[in-house]
């Protein structure tokens, strides 16, 4: 079993043969041109570690994106919230995202064409915090149905694709000093039951995904990494 963790300051893949840590780095926006991020020799060596990668934000040109990814050496793992056009070589270790709930793709044929344009065996995150209003905001039953549909569509285009889900926000923690949201644990439990009821077998993620953030508006700054650790540990205990 693999699992994928998006944290406050990092993304993590762990378990068995897969161990990948994606640290957050912001790529330059067009206004700052194609400037390449600078890095010390020590930073560059650290970034060459296969556990590290990039989160892409803004709108860097393909050339600027390539230049920044090059700082990772042969490890070009990266992720973005959109299906932006890039130099083909930069898709080799790109982690893809397909939204669910209110952001569910309207054209599955277009999605399949996009899947075919990507390297075979790519990782596809299905859903982005579906338990949160303001993100995918999918009901457990809705996610179960959409996951099955997306799984079939993606696997028809690439039978070797690997699916990551459900990418809920936190496990048994929600937030302090805010209106709250359904806990990842409760939402996931309902989703698993809905999936089993609909399809007659357990959900079949290749990789379990969770987003961990210590959201503490009542205890700033939000740098409580112990919350992230506790959420990863809680999910690991659940999967055991």
Secondary structure, 3 states (H helix, E strand, C coil): CEEEEECCCEEEEECCCCCEEEECCCCCCHHHCCCCCCCCHHHHHHHCCCCCCEECCCCCCHHHHHHHHHHHCCCCCEECCCCCCCCHHHHCCEEEEECCHHHCCCCHHHHHHHHHHCCCCCEEEECCCCCCCCCCCCCHHHHHHHHHHHHHHHHHHCCCCEEEEEEEECCCCCEECCCCCCCHHHHHHHHHHHHHHHHCCCCCCCEEEEECCCEECCCCCCCCHHHHHHHHHHHHHHHC
